[in-house]
Amino acid sequence: MDMPNLKTTHQFDVIIVGSGGAGLSLALSLPAHFKIAVLAKSNLTDASTYFAQGGVAAVLDETDSIQQHIDDTMIAGAQLCELDAVKHTVEGGRPSVDFLLGHGVQFTLDDDEQLHLTREGGHSQRRIIHAADATGKAISTTLVERAQEKENITIFENYIAIDLITTHKLGHTHEANHAVGLYALDERNENVHTFLAPFTALACGGAMKAYLYTSNPDIATGDGIAMAYRAGCRVANMEFNQFHPTCLYHPQARSFLITEAMRGEGAYLRLPDGERFMLRFDERAELAPRDIVARAIDYEIKRLGIRHVWLDISHKPADFIKEHFPTLYARLLELGIDITKEMIPVVPAAHYTCGGVVVDENSETDIAGLYAIGETSYTGLHGANRMASNSLLECFVYGMSAAKDIEEKYQQHFEVPQVPEWDASQASNPDEDVVILQNWDELRATMWNYVGIVRTTKRLQRALHRIEMLKKEITEYYQDYHVSKNLIELRNLVLVSEMIVRCAMERKESRGLHYTLDYPELAPELRKTVLTPPDFKVDTPLVNT
């Protein structure tokens, strides 16, 4: 693996923004003669993949079937999933597992030395392969090691992408728009670099840092979605934001997730008096899809005026708990909670962006040569609610599909045009960085209070009004001052927050993750919400027709 050098213009065959499962599956699936750049916003493992506790959903057991996995996904997604995307993803389950095993990921085995399968909410069968309760860590560290071994992959850590470069932006509007690279800030010395390539892939994760309380790492600021939209790509279904039902409620661990697999293995949700309450909301109880569980918890917290509910697995044998959840057991013990004897305080937190940049089955966007993979993308898989452990599967299936598509199109001649270097000659150093922090805090509080688990039209209108004001302030700030990591992220977050609100205002029903008191029933037609640049033109095409 080559180390980045001091020059500020770089030529590659493929540029990949993001070092999680989506980005690295693409990098490792491309042929060895491709010259590849991987840009990591922080260190290589600082990605949502690393923090995933659950696993990868795949049909591996003879009692399971592709059709059952498809049906479960459609049900969890409130029938808003696009059937072709669901089939493509589910059928890619076994190849994805083979890809991971081939690169050396060590999954948990059962007594017969076969892959151990667990079950999570929404799944009718045990089909989740996992590495104890730290699957993401096992996948992330293994794929990072493989990428570091490849001589054709150059890794740039602490580089944050600023904006895409396209032929239309360069003035070549007489031809189809084509991505030619991007500008990125080297956070270590605050230099802006130019990365050029005939193919660019955005694998930057989601946008749940738009919310005050989230399970996501700090990198999840919607960078890929915002950059793609500014470049001319459509974005869809941004109103569907998944709130994970069970984040640890603890002052020392605000973003610590309690895996859904714990409920899959028999944990109960309880009120302060010990009552199990989920049976009052859904016959599947604790194994209902996440949107139902999160709303139930939110309802009980508001009804009783409490700060959290309890997750309880202490009725299971202690050895069983320690064997299945070693990471959780150790971490919670550090925080003074012995889960073999005590209940865990939990609250919902913003967790997953189900919408994103519109792509085809090869992950290509509306712009030629530009791909979006994983949580950055809208494939049609998740519909109105992502089913547990389908997200990692989507990363690998679409990462490999993108690699195949890029390899086939690589033979087509495309000359990257002359690109100017980043011009900061008119910018000055900001005199008050507190403005960025103030706007950041206000944006996230606005989203949490007005665009959360339960919505109303009035709340959404208030949110949009404040977001538009913040957007104007942030745009003026961006135009006047030198860019910084916080400013780039805030610029992206305010745009993505506006997308979330505008999509939510268009959906006149309650479906999946979008629940509004003003429209509590399902609409008769299945529609996706599509935003088209540059002025948020909204379209609501039918799904699966």
C-alpha positions as CSV (number, residue, x, y, z in Angstrom):
1,M,0.0,0.0,0.0
2,D,1.3,3.4,-1.0
3,M,1.4,6.3,1.4
4,P,-0.2,9.6,0.5
5,N,2.4,12.1,-0.7
6,L,2.7,15.9,-0.4
7,K,1.2,16.8,-3.8
8,T,-2.3,18.2,-3.8
9,T,-3.6,16.8,-7.1
10,H,-4.1,13.1,-7.4
11,Q,-5.0,10.8,-10.3
12,F,-6.7,7.5,-9.8
13,D,-9.0,5.0,-11.6
14,V,-11.5,4.9,-8.8
15,I,-12.0,7.2,-5.8
16,I,-14.0,5.8,-2.9
17,V,-15.2,8.1,-0.1
18,G,-15.6,6.1,3.1
19,S,-13.8,3.2,4.7
20,G,-16.8,1.2,6.1
21,G,-18.2,-2.1,4.8
22,A,-19.7,-0.5,1.6
23,G,-16.5,1.3,0.5
24,L,-14.1,-1.5,1.3
25,S,-16.3,-4.1,-0.3
26,L,-16.1,-2.1,-3.5
27,A,-12.3,-1.6,-3.2
28,L,-11.6,-5.2,-2.5
29,S,-13.9,-6.4,-5.4
30,L,-12.2,-4.3,-8.1
31,P,-9.4,-5.9,-10.2
32,A,-5.8,-5.5,-8.9
33,H,-4.8,-3.4,-11.9
34,F,-7.2,-0.6,-10.8
35,K,-5.5,2.3,-9.1
36,I,-7.8,3.1,-6.1
37,A,-8.0,5.9,-3.6
38,V,-9.9,5.3,-0.3
39,L,-10.7,8.5,1.6
40,A,-11.4,8.1,5.3
41,K,-12.9,11.0,7.2
42,S,-11.2,9.9,10.4
43,N,-9.3,6.7,11.0
44,L,-10.1,3.7,8.9
45,T,-12.4,2.0,11.4
46,D,-14.3,5.1,12.4
47,A,-17.3,4.0,10.4
48,S,-20.8,2.8,11.2
49,T,-19.8,-0.7,10.1
50,Y,-17.3,-1.0,13.0
51,F,-20.0,-0.3,15.6
52,A,-22.6,-2.7,14.2
53,Q,-23.3,-5.3,16.9
54,G,-25.9,-7.5,15.2
55,G,-24.8,-9.2,12.0
56,V,-25.5,-9.9,8.4
57,A,-28.8,-11.3,7.2
58,A,-28.5,-14.1,4.7
59,V,-30.5,-17.2,3.8
60,L,-28.2,-20.1,4.7
61,D,-30.3,-22.6,6.6
62,E,-32.3,-25.3,4.8
63,T,-35.4,-24.4,6.8
64,D,-35.2,-20.8,5.4
65,S,-35.8,-19.5,1.9
66,I,-35.2,-16.6,-0.4
67,Q,-38.9,-15.9,-0.6
68,Q,-39.3,-15.9,3.2
69,H,-36.5,-13.3,3.5
70,I,-38.1,-11.2,0.7
71,D,-41.5,-11.4,2.5
72,D,-40.1,-10.4,5.8
73,T,-38.3,-7.5,4.3
74,M,-41.4,-6.3,2.5
75,I,-43.5,-6.5,5.7
76,A,-40.9,-4.7,7.8
77,G,-40.7,-2.0,5.1
78,A,-44.5,-1.5,5.2
79,Q,-44.7,-2.8,1.6
80,L,-42.8,0.3,0.3
81,C,-39.7,-1.6,-0.6
82,E,-39.0,-1.9,-4.3
83,L,-39.3,-5.6,-5.1
84,D,-36.5,-5.8,-7.6
85,A,-34.1,-4.3,-5.1
86,V,-35.2,-6.7,-2.4
87,K,-34.7,-9.7,-4.7
88,H,-31.3,-8.5,-5.8
89,T,-30.2,-8.0,-2.3
90,V,-31.5,-11.2,-0.7
91,E,-30.2,-13.3,-3.6
92,G,-26.8,-11.8,-2.9
93,G,-26.8,-13.1,0.6
94,R,-24.7,-16.2,0.2
95,P,-22.2,-14.6,-2.2
96,S,-21.8,-11.8,0.4
97,V,-21.1,-14.3,3.1
98,D,-18.6,-16.1,0.8
99,F,-16.9,-12.8,0.1
100,L,-16.5,-12.1,3.9
101,L,-15.3,-15.6,4.7
102,G,-12.9,-15.4,1.8
103,H,-11.3,-12.3,3.3
104,G,-11.0,-14.0,6.6
105,V,-13.8,-12.6,8.8
106,Q,-14.2,-14.9,11.8
107,F,-17.9,-15.4,12.5
108,T,-19.3,-17.3,15.5
109,L,-19.8,-21.0,14.9
110,D,-22.3,-23.5,16.5
111,D,-21.5,-26.8,18.1
112,D,-21.2,-28.4,14.7
113,E,-18.7,-25.9,13.5
114,Q,-21.3,-24.3,11.2
115,L,-22.1,-20.6,11.1
116,H,-24.2,-19.8,14.1
117,L,-27.5,-18.1,13.1
118,T,-29.4,-15.8,15.4
119,R,-32.7,-14.1,15.0
120,E,-33.6,-10.4,15.1
121,G,-36.8,-8.3,15.0
122,G,-38.9,-8.7,11.8
123,H,-37.2,-12.0,10.7
124,S,-39.3,-15.1,10.7
125,Q,-36.2,-17.3,10.7
126,R,-32.8,-17.5,12.3
127,R,-30.7,-16.0,9.5
128,I,-28.3,-13.6,11.1
129,I,-24.6,-14.6,10.9
130,H,-22.6,-12.8,13.5
131,A,-19.3,-12.5,15.4
132,A,-20.6,-12.8,19.0
133,D,-22.1,-9.3,19.6
134,A,-19.3,-7.3,17.8
135,T,-19.9,-8.3,14.2
136,G,-19.1,-4.9,12.8
137,K,-15.8,-4.8,14.5
138,A,-14.8,-8.2,13.1
139,I,-15.8,-7.2,9.6
140,S,-14.3,-3.7,9.7
141,T,-10.9,-4.7,11.1
142,T,-10.6,-7.6,8.7
143,L,-11.5,-5.6,5.6
144,V,-9.2,-2.8,6.7
145,E,-6.4,-5.3,7.0
146,R,-7.0,-6.7,3.5
147,A,-7.2,-3.2,2.0
148,Q,-3.9,-2.2,3.7
149,E,-2.3,-5.2,2.1
150,K,-3.2,-4.2,-1.4
151,E,-0.6,-2.4,-3.4
152,N,-3.2,-0.8,-5.7
153,I,-5.1,0.8,-2.9
154,T,-3.9,4.1,-1.5
155,I,-5.5,5.2,1.8
156,F,-6.0,8.8,2.8
157,E,-6.9,9.1,6.5
158,N,-8.4,12.3,7.9
159,Y,-9.5,13.6,4.6
160,I,-13.1,15.0,4.4
161,A,-14.7,15.4,1.0
162,I,-16.0,18.9,0.3
163,D,-17.7,18.7,-3.1
164,L,-17.9,16.6,-6.2
165,I,-16.4,17.8,-9.5
166,T,-18.5,17.0,-12.6
167,T,-18.4,17.9,-16.3
168,H,-21.4,20.2,-15.9
169,K,-19.8,22.1,-13.1
170,L,-16.8,22.6,-15.4
171,G,-19.0,24.1,-18.0
172,H,-19.3,21.1,-20.3
173,T,-23.1,21.2,-20.3
174,H,-23.5,20.1,-24.0
175,E,-23.0,16.5,-23.0
176,A,-24.3,14.1,-20.3
177,N,-23.1,14.9,-16.8
178,H,-20.1,12.8,-15.7
179,A,-18.3,12.7,-12.3
180,V,-14.6,13.4,-12.6
181,G,-13.6,13.5,-8.9
182,L,-13.8,15.7,-5.9
183,Y,-12.2,18.3,-3.6
184,A,-11.2,17.1,-0.1
185,L,-9.8,18.8,2.9
186,D,-6.7,17.3,4.6
187,E,-7.7,18.0,8.2
188,R,-4.1,17.6,9.5
189,N,-2.8,20.7,7.6
190,E,-6.0,22.2,6.3
191,N,-4.9,21.9,2.7
192,V,-7.5,21.2,0.0
193,H,-6.6,18.4,-2.4
194,T,-8.0,17.6,-5.8
195,F,-8.8,14.0,-6.5
196,L,-9.5,13.0,-10.2
197,A,-10.8,9.8,-11.6
198,P,-13.3,8.5,-14.2
199,F,-15.2,6.7,-11.4
200,T,-16.2,8.0,-7.9
201,A,-18.1,6.2,-5.2
202,L,-19.8,7.7,-2.2
203,A,-19.8,5.3,0.7
204,C,-20.0,7.9,3.5
205,G,-22.8,6.4,5.7
206,G,-26.0,8.2,6.8
207,A,-27.0,11.4,8.3
208,M,-28.3,10.7,11.8
209,K,-25.9,13.2,13.4
210,A,-28.7,15.6,12.3
211,Y,-30.4,14.5,15.6
212,L,-29.5,15.4,19.1
213,Y,-29.5,11.8,20.3
214,T,-28.0,9.2,18.0
215,S,-26.3,5.8,18.1
216,N,-24.1,6.9,15.1
217,P,-20.4,7.8,15.2
218,D,-19.5,11.4,14.6
219,I,-18.8,10.9,10.9
220,A,-22.5,10.3,10.0
221,T,-23.2,13.9,8.8
222,G,-24.8,13.1,5.5
223,D,-21.8,14.2,3.4
224,G,-22.4,11.8,0.5
225,I,-26.1,12.6,0.2
226,A,-25.5,16.3,0.3
227,M,-22.7,16.3,-2.2
228,A,-24.6,14.1,-4.6
229,Y,-27.6,16.4,-4.4
230,R,-25.6,19.5,-5.0
231,A,-24.0,17.8,-8.0
232,G,-27.5,17.0,-9.5
233,C,-28.5,13.6,-8.2
234,R,-32.1,12.8,-7.1
235,V,-32.6,11.8,-3.4
236,A,-35.5,9.7,-2.2
237,N,-37.4,8.8,1.0
238,M,-35.5,10.9,3.4
239,E,-38.5,11.1,5.7
240,F,-37.8,7.5,6.9
241,N,-35.3,7.8,9.7
242,Q,-35.0,4.8,11.9
243,F,-34.8,5.3,15.7
244,H,-33.1,2.3,17.3
245,P,-35.4,1.3,20.2
246,T,-32.6,0.5,22.7
247,C,-29.8,2.9,23.2
248,L,-28.2,2.8,26.7
249,Y,-29.5,5.6,28.9
250,H,-26.3,6.5,30.8
251,P,-24.5,9.8,31.3
252,Q,-21.1,8.2,30.4
253,A,-22.3,6.4,27.3
254,R,-24.9,8.5,25.4
255,S,-24.3,6.7,22.0
256,F,-23.9,3.1,23.2
257,L,-26.2,0.8,21.4
258,I,-27.8,-2.3,22.9
259,T,-28.0,-4.8,20.1
260,E,-31.3,-6.1,18.8
261,A,-30.0,-9.6,19.1
262,M,-30.5,-9.4,22.8
263,R,-34.3,-9.2,22.2
264,G,-33.8,-11.9,19.6
265,E,-32.4,-14.1,22.4
266,G,-35.3,-13.5,24.8
267,A,-34.8,-10.1,26.5
268,Y,-37.9,-8.3,27.7
269,L,-38.8,-4.6,27.7
270,R,-40.2,-3.5,31.0
271,L,-41.7,-0.5,32.7
272,P,-40.4,0.7,36.1
273,D,-42.9,-1.5,37.9
274,G,-41.6,-4.6,35.9
275,E,-44.6,-4.8,33.5
276,R,-43.8,-6.1,30.0
277,F,-45.6,-3.6,27.8
278,M,-44.8,-4.6,24.2
279,L,-47.6,-7.2,24.0
280,R,-50.1,-4.2,24.3
281,F,-48.7,-2.8,21.0
282,D,-47.9,-5.8,18.8
283,E,-48.4,-9.6,19.0
284,R,-44.7,-10.0,18.1
285,A,-43.9,-8.2,21.4
286,E,-40.2,-7.5,21.6
287,L,-39.5,-9.0,18.2
288,A,-41.7,-6.5,16.4
289,P,-39.9,-4.3,13.8
290,R,-37.9,-1.4,15.1
291,D,-40.4,1.4,14.2
292,I,-43.1,-0.3,16.3
293,V,-40.9,-0.9,19.3
294,A,-39.4,2.6,19.2
295,R,-42.8,4.2,19.1
296,A,-44.1,2.0,21.9
297,I,-41.1,3.1,24.1
298,D,-41.6,6.7,23.1
299,Y,-45.3,6.5,24.0
300,E,-44.7,4.9,27.4
301,I,-41.9,7.4,28.3
302,K,-44.3,10.3,27.5
303,R,-47.3,8.7,29.1
304,L,-45.6,8.0,32.4
305,G,-43.2,11.0,32.4
306,I,-40.1,8.8,32.8
307,R,-36.7,9.2,31.2
308,H,-36.3,5.6,30.0
309,V,-37.6,2.0,30.1
310,W,-35.8,-1.2,31.0
311,L,-34.4,-4.0,28.9
312,D,-34.1,-7.2,30.9
313,I,-32.3,-10.5,30.1
314,S,-31.5,-11.4,33.6
315,H,-34.0,-14.3,33.6
316,K,-31.6,-16.1,31.2
317,P,-28.7,-18.2,32.6
318,A,-25.6,-16.1,33.4
319,D,-23.3,-18.3,31.2
320,F,-25.7,-17.9,28.3
321,I,-25.6,-14.1,28.6
322,K,-21.8,-14.0,28.9
323,E,-21.3,-16.3,25.9
324,H,-23.8,-14.5,23.6
325,F,-23.1,-10.9,24.6
326,P,-19.5,-10.8,25.9
327,T,-18.8,-7.2,24.6
328,L,-22.0,-5.8,26.1
329,Y,-21.5,-7.7,29.4
330,A,-18.0,-6.3,29.8
331,R,-18.9,-2.8,28.8
332,L,-22.0,-2.5,31.0
333,L,-20.1,-4.0,33.9
334,E,-17.6,-1.2,33.6
335,L,-20.6,1.2,33.9
336,G,-21.8,-0.6,37.0
337,I,-24.6,-2.7,35.4
338,D,-24.4,-6.5,35.7
339,I,-26.8,-7.7,33.0
340,T,-26.9,-11.2,34.4
341,K,-28.7,-9.7,37.5
342,E,-29.9,-6.2,36.6
343,M,-32.0,-4.5,34.0
344,I,-30.6,-2.1,31.4
345,P,-32.0,1.5,31.1
346,V,-32.7,2.2,27.5
347,V,-34.2,4.9,25.2
348,P,-34.7,5.3,21.4
349,A,-32.0,7.1,19.5
350,A,-31.7,8.2,15.8
351,H,-30.0,5.2,14.1
352,Y,-30.3,4.7,10.4
353,T,-31.1,6.8,7.3
354,C,-33.4,4.6,5.1
355,G,-33.5,7.2,2.2
356,G,-30.6,8.5,0.2
357,V,-29.2,9.0,-3.2
358,V,-31.2,7.3,-5.9
359,V,-29.2,4.4,-7.6
360,D,-29.8,1.5,-9.9
361,E,-29.0,-2.1,-9.1
362,N,-25.3,-1.4,-9.9
363,S,-25.2,1.5,-7.4
364,E,-24.8,4.1,-10.2
365,T,-26.5,7.5,-9.6
366,D,-28.1,9.9,-12.1
367,I,-24.5,11.1,-12.9
368,A,-22.4,8.9,-15.1
369,G,-19.3,7.5,-13.2
370,L,-20.8,8.4,-9.8
371,Y,-21.8,5.6,-7.4
372,A,-23.5,5.6,-4.0
373,I,-23.3,2.5,-1.8
374,G,-24.6,1.6,1.7
375,E,-26.4,4.0,3.9
376,T,-25.6,6.9,1.5
377,S,-27.8,5.3,-1.2
378,Y,-31.5,4.7,-1.8
379,T,-31.7,1.3,-3.5
380,G,-35.3,0.6,-2.7
381,L,-34.4,-2.2,-0.3
382,H,-35.6,-0.7,3.0
383,G,-38.9,1.0,2.1
384,A,-40.5,2.7,5.0
385,N,-38.4,0.8,7.6
386,R,-35.1,-1.1,7.5
387,M,-35.2,-4.6,8.8
388,A,-32.4,-5.5,11.2
389,S,-29.1,-6.7,9.6
390,N,-30.3,-6.0,6.0
391,S,-28.1,-2.9,6.0
392,L,-24.7,-4.7,6.1
393,L,-25.9,-7.1,3.5
394,E,-26.9,-4.2,1.3
395,C,-23.3,-2.8,1.6
396,F,-21.7,-6.0,0.3
397,V,-24.2,-6.8,-2.4
398,Y,-24.2,-3.3,-3.9
399,G,-20.4,-2.9,-3.4
400,M,-19.8,-6.0,-5.4
401,S,-22.4,-5.0,-8.0
402,A,-20.7,-1.6,-8.4
403,A,-17.3,-3.2,-8.8
404,K,-18.6,-5.4,-11.6
405,D,-20.2,-2.4,-13.3
406,I,-17.1,-0.3,-13.1
407,E,-14.9,-3.0,-14.4
408,E,-17.2,-3.4,-17.5
409,K,-17.4,0.3,-18.1
410,Y,-13.6,0.9,-17.6
411,Q,-12.9,-0.1,-21.2
412,Q,-15.1,2.8,-22.4
413,H,-12.7,5.7,-23.0
414,F,-13.4,8.7,-20.8
415,E,-10.9,11.6,-20.7
416,V,-10.9,13.5,-17.4
417,P,-10.9,17.2,-18.4
418,Q,-8.7,19.9,-17.0
419,V,-9.8,20.7,-13.5
420,P,-8.9,23.9,-11.6
421,E,-7.4,23.6,-8.2
422,W,-9.4,24.8,-5.2
423,D,-9.4,28.6,-5.0
424,A,-9.5,30.0,-1.5
425,S,-7.9,33.3,-2.3
426,Q,-11.0,35.3,-1.4
427,A,-11.6,33.5,1.9
428,S,-10.5,34.7,5.3
429,N,-10.0,32.9,8.6
430,P,-13.2,32.9,10.7
431,D,-13.0,35.1,13.7
432,E,-15.8,33.3,15.7
433,D,-16.0,29.5,15.4
434,V,-18.6,29.6,18.1
435,V,-21.1,30.5,15.4
436,I,-20.6,27.0,13.9
437,L,-21.1,25.3,17.2
438,Q,-24.2,27.4,18.0
439,N,-25.8,26.5,14.6
440,W,-24.8,22.9,15.0
441,D,-26.5,22.6,18.4
442,E,-29.6,24.5,17.3
443,L,-30.0,22.4,14.1
444,R,-29.8,19.1,16.0
445,A,-32.2,20.2,18.8
446,T,-34.7,21.4,16.1
447,M,-34.6,18.1,14.4
448,W,-35.0,16.1,17.6
449,N,-37.9,18.2,18.9
450,Y,-39.8,18.7,15.7
451,V,-38.9,15.9,13.3
452,G,-38.5,12.9,15.7
453,I,-40.4,9.6,16.2
454,V,-43.8,11.3,16.3
455,R,-44.5,14.2,14.0
456,T,-47.2,16.8,13.2
457,T,-47.6,19.2,10.3
458,K,-47.1,22.2,12.6
459,R,-43.9,20.8,14.0
460,L,-42.5,20.2,10.5
461,Q,-43.4,23.7,9.4
462,R,-41.6,25.1,12.4
463,A,-38.6,22.9,11.7
464,L,-38.4,24.0,8.0
465,H,-38.6,27.7,8.9
466,R,-35.7,27.5,11.3
467,I,-33.7,25.2,9.0
468,E,-34.0,27.7,6.2
469,M,-32.7,30.5,8.4
470,L,-29.8,28.4,9.5
471,K,-29.0,27.3,6.0
472,K,-28.8,31.0,4.9
473,E,-26.4,31.8,7.7
474,I,-24.3,28.7,7.1
475,T,-24.1,29.4,3.3
476,E,-22.9,32.9,3.9
477,Y,-20.3,31.6,6.4
478,Y,-19.1,29.0,3.9
479,Q,-18.7,31.6,1.2
480,D,-16.7,34.0,3.3
481,Y,-14.3,31.8,5.3
482,H,-11.8,29.0,4.9
483,V,-13.3,25.6,5.1
484,S,-13.0,23.4,8.2
485,K,-14.2,20.0,9.1
486,N,-17.0,21.4,11.3
487,L,-18.1,23.9,8.7
488,I,-18.2,21.2,5.9
489,E,-20.2,18.9,8.1
490,L,-22.6,21.6,9.2
491,R,-23.2,22.6,5.6
492,N,-24.0,19.1,4.7
493,L,-26.2,18.4,7.7
494,V,-28.4,21.5,7.2
495,L,-29.1,20.5,3.6
496,V,-29.9,16.9,4.6
497,S,-32.1,18.1,7.4
498,E,-34.0,20.2,5.0
499,M,-34.4,17.1,2.8
500,I,-35.8,15.1,5.7
501,V,-38.4,17.8,6.6
502,R,-39.5,18.4,2.9
503,C,-40.0,14.7,2.3
504,A,-41.9,14.3,5.6
505,M,-44.2,17.2,4.7
506,E,-45.0,15.5,1.4
507,R,-46.1,12.2,3.0
508,K,-49.7,12.5,3.9
509,E,-49.9,9.2,5.8
510,S,-48.3,7.3,8.6
511,R,-46.2,4.4,7.3
512,G,-43.2,2.6,8.8
513,L,-40.8,5.1,10.4
514,H,-42.8,8.2,9.4
515,Y,-45.6,8.6,11.9
516,T,-47.7,11.8,12.0
517,L,-50.6,12.6,14.3
518,D,-52.2,14.6,11.4
519,Y,-52.4,11.6,9.1
520,P,-52.5,8.5,11.3
521,E,-53.7,6.1,8.6
522,L,-52.0,4.4,5.6
523,A,-52.6,6.0,2.2
524,P,-54.1,3.6,-0.4
525,E,-51.2,4.0,-2.9
526,L,-47.6,3.0,-2.4
527,R,-45.4,6.0,-3.3
528,K,-41.8,7.0,-2.8
529,T,-40.8,10.7,-2.2
530,V,-38.2,11.9,-4.7
531,L,-36.4,15.3,-4.4
532,T,-34.9,16.6,-7.7
533,P,-32.2,19.3,-7.7
534,P,-31.7,22.2,-7.8
535,D,-34.9,23.5,-6.1
536,F,-36.3,20.5,-4.2
537,K,-38.8,19.6,-7.0
538,V,-40.9,16.9,-5.4
539,D,-42.2,13.8,-7.2
540,T,-44.1,10.9,-5.7
541,P,-43.9,8.0,-8.1
542,L,-45.7,4.7,-7.4
543,V,-43.6,1.7,-6.1
544,N,-43.8,-1.8,-7.6
545,T,-46.1,-1.0,-10.5
